[in-house]
Amino acid sequence: MYLLRCADGTLYCGVARDLSRRLSVHQRGKGARYTRGRGPVELVWAENGLDRRQALLREREIKRWPRARKESLITRWTSAGPGPEASTSSQPR
């Protein structure tokens, strides 16, 4: 599970098994249709430790949130420093 901030300021939510590889694909403009032409993109939040089903459910949940709630999640994650402890599912829902 991850959130990207596109160059136009919009947020993109996605799921990937190999996040670094997926980010590389997004940066090359070959990722999701939404992010093509909106690059460069920046990783602003990630959540590890979920199986595929859990990740898809979490993605659906976060996509329904208002932008302000997503920004709050990003702020907490950034201030904690993206690392194993900050990127687990311990983030508030």
N, C-alpha and C positions, 0 to 999 in steps of 0.2 A: 504494500500500500504506500502510495506516495502522493504528494502534492507538488506541482510545479508552478512557478510564476513565469508567465510568458512575457516577452518583451513589451507587449501592449498592456501589461498589468493584470491580465485575467489569470485565473487559476485553473489548473487542469488536474484532475484526480485520476489515478490509474493504479493498476496492479501489475507487478512483475516478479518473476522468480529471481532474476539476476538484475538488480537495480542499476548497477554501474553500466552494464551492457545496454539496458533500456534507455538510460540517460544519453548514452553515446548515440543511439539511434535517433532519439528526439533532437539532439544537437545537430545532426546531419540533415535534418529536415525529412527524415524517412519514417518518423514515428506516426502516432495517431494523426488522423486527418485534421483534428482540431489544432494541433500544435504546428503543423506545417505552415510556414509563412509567418509564424508568430515568434520565431526564435530570435535571439538565443533564449533558452529556457534555463531556469535556475531551480534546483531542488530546494524547497522550503520546509518540507516536513516528510517524515517517513515513519512507518510502523512495521516492525519485523515480528517474526514469531507466530504468524498466522498461517493456517493451512489455506488452500485455494478457496474453499467454501467460505471460511471466515473472512478472508480478505475481500471477496466479492460482496459479502453482506455489509462489511464495514465501508467499502467504497460507496455502496448504495446509500448507506446512512449518511455519510459525510456529504455526498452530492446534494442531499436534501436540505442540508444546513444553510442558513443565510450566510452571506459573505462575512459578516462581522464575527460570527462564531468560528469560521475557518481561520480568519486572521488572528483571533485570540489563540487558537491552537498553534498556529505558526509562531506567534510571539513567545508562547511558553516553551516550545521546542527549541527555538533559536537561543533563548536566554539560558536554557539548560545545556546547550551545546550539543550538536548532533553526535551522538555516540550510542553505544549499546544500551545504556541506561535511559537515554532520552528517546530512543526509537522503539521501545517496546509498547505493548498495548496498555501500559499503565496510564496513558493519557485519559483525562476525564471524557466521558461521552456526553 
